[in-house]
Amino acid sequence: TNSNSPRRYQNYVDQFGDNPISVALTAGWSRDSRDNSLAPTRGVYQRFSGEFGLPGFDIQYYKATYQYQHFIPLSRTWTLAFNGEVGWGDVYGSTEQFPFFKNFYAGGIGSVRGFETSSIGPRDTNDDRLGGDRQLIFSAELLTPLPGADRTLRGLLFFDAGTVWGYERVLGTHSYERQDMDFSELRYSVGFGVAWISPLGPLKFSLAFPLNKKDGDDVQRFQFQIGTGF
């Protein structure tokens, strides 16, 4: 690092040194009862992943993520879909601050559409996005095939909500303190879009309208995503 490095990098080196060592134990579980993994109309998908930095090394932390998706057929053509994701990370032992490169991020398609990718949450002195050690994301979509098409080309209406909580800078200093989980920090958006199972893979295009933009938020109304459903 040098004097121009982001403050979080400098703080990390101050706390852990130039060559910290960490060994992580990871575990994951998933269950999928959807009728189709690319364009589902019914079923449930669940995923859990956990990561634990073992004691006795320089960085002692833990991190867990749980995702739940539910697809409900309303008719032969209409599908109601829900997606929720919760993430939690913290430190233990002598470690004082969650390692920034393990942070969660919110904002953008696949998260809270209408806000620039990874832009929601605390920032540092250079206005760089920090992410957070806790995350809450929720989305609801109403999907139907476009006229003359099958379910590989569907229109959608959506509602998104979410944020991350992490470490925010203490005013007038270069130090950071962990944020409380204040649900008034949640961002919301609505919009419409198109989901297409193209020859190149799943594509999703959306036009979103933030409902509670706050000072400093970066808005990006049109967004697209490659490779995943939500």
Helices and strands as residue ranges (DSSP letters): H 7-16, E 24-32, E 43-53, E 61-73, E 79-91, G 100-102, E 114-115, E 134-145, E 153-165, E 167-169, E 176-178, G 183-185, E 187-198, E 201-210, E 219-220, E 222-226
